[in-house]
């Protein structure tokens, strides 16, 4: 193992020097706490002294950050792609001035990507086909590249939130009332104006329809976003302004409407002119029944099935039923063949650049369907893919670098919205008393953490390109680990030298992995060696994702490997930030009707923090204080072990311009409407 580490480091030097042409991306902002996993121990041991303030600096924003981000003035004259100009000349489209809003979203330096990550933003050149590839039916890079939220912020941050599909917003002092302005003149992809009728239909006729939503209003639109608060109210002040009101503070609504969960606009803004033909309250009964039967249903009771099939959410933008559905995306799915999905520019897209050019710059996207991730990477290496974020494997970086010149691409390292490798602990296993005895002692979790040699993992697995995650102490100390285990009473050993529990039970730790990322199995195998050095017997079981999900739901796992979403946004309220021990969640949510197991007070506090952060406006001192408290809880209690900070290779054609050189990889993906083929590329 040690020899392999040394050889790998030598390989790293070769890679690092060759990578200098395109600088590695800096973190957009300090990353937050881990995907919370395991609960506190009742016995507190001395942890390495690290404070949350060392992990993230506060950046207080006392008001809702509308003014913080660049909002550029619309140009006086607009331009359009040549292929659209031809359609205008042929009478197939109205002029560009009639296709965009009165106040379009203006793209320029620092708008979609912060300027430090894209210092040479340019007004682009029209034309070309972007080649991509995906496995299965879902192309994740196109989903992210075309997704449109109600609100947005540069670099997929939560600082400087601005309007997006909605033109703007304001928030009252106690964050209970939000006023939103619609873009007058915004049009669906079929040319029909977006009006208050689309919001009222989505709210009154869909979300408040008990047949469509039998469990009631979704949690996002309830006070606190936790699903337990009262629903919001919505009323229009005039034809272009509506007010959402909650019965308690809910400042994180801004976050929910901008980036959390890759939100789209589709739950609160729906093309009423199209969907009413499938809705029982508006459709002609005979015509509706005919459509219901055409889809294989028997009677009018199935109208909800038909409606939900035809109502295309942002997550469904890439399915066959999305073809012809009115949308607001930059690229529209127009055809699905046996081997590809084909997208074309939206002629009614609402964004323009500072020179008045309607976006997107690129005409078409063709994404080839392949069998697996390896085939995506093979096509990328061969120069057949212009952009890929989801599929590149960090363990293949040396291969990518070797093939850059031949494939006319650059492989660069960016920050990731996930910490790629985490160990999550189930602290209430239904089958193993020995595990429960030790995992609920914080000293055991601290010992497991101290035993992991992160520097070796970074050298051997990540080619020296990653950094230790700051949400756990990163010190490697077999001595401290052994001392903690001795202190908690694990001094007796079996005939193979492995420690017994304090009560004398044999202990075998199962690490479950569905191998979500290529490095998971390799890191788990190294970790088994590390833990063996301190007398902990562990073994790896690689199982299917379905089986892992079933075992987690049944509280049958001990520890499992997965990534953590939490570190991306300093002020996000993902459910990852609360312990994932299922029986604790059941106890904390008594309305589910399952008793569960009462968590320790330190774990309960994380649920409280989540609720309090939901009330706070993103970026305020209150929000940041709660964030720092969460980080400190992870440092002190080791709810999960987060091995390294997230990094993400991007493979990008050298023909593409307006590509950020830093920041979050997924932020680059999100800015696809401003990609263009560089002058002289011949594309």
Secondary structure, 3 states (H helix, E strand, C coil): CHHHHHHHHHHHHHHHHHHHHCCCCCCCCCCCCCCCCCCCCCCCCCCCCCCHHHHCCCCCCCCCHHHHCCCCCCCCCCECCHHHHHHHHCCCCCCHHHHCCCCCEEECCCCCCCCCCCCCCCCCCCCCEEEEEEECCCCHHHHHHHCCCCEECHHHCCCCCEECCEEEEEECCCCCEEEEEECCCCECCCCCECCHHHHHHHHHHHHCCCCCCCCCCCHHHEHHHCCCCCECEEEEEECCEEEEECCCCCCCHHHHCCCHHHCCCCCCCCCHHHHHHHCCCCCCHHHHHHHHHHCCCCCHHHHHHHHHHHCCCHHHCCCHHHCCCCCCCCEEEEEECCCEEEEEECCCCCEEECCCEECCCCCEEEEEEECCHHHHHHHHHCCCCCEECCCCCHHHHHHHHHHHHHHCEEEEEEECCCEEEEEEECCCCCCCHHHHHHHCCHHHHHHHHHCCCHHHHHHHCCCCCCCECCCCCCCCCHHHHHHHHHHCCCCCECCCCCEECCCCCECCEEEEECCCCHHHHHHHHHHHHHHHHCCCCEEEEECCHHHHHHHHHCCCCCEEEEEECHHHCCCCCCHHHCCCCHHHHHHHCHHHCCCCCCCCHHHHHHHHHHHHHHHCCCCCHHHHHHHHHHHHHHHHHCCEEECECCEEEEEEECCEECCCCCCEHHHHHHCHHHCEECCCCCC
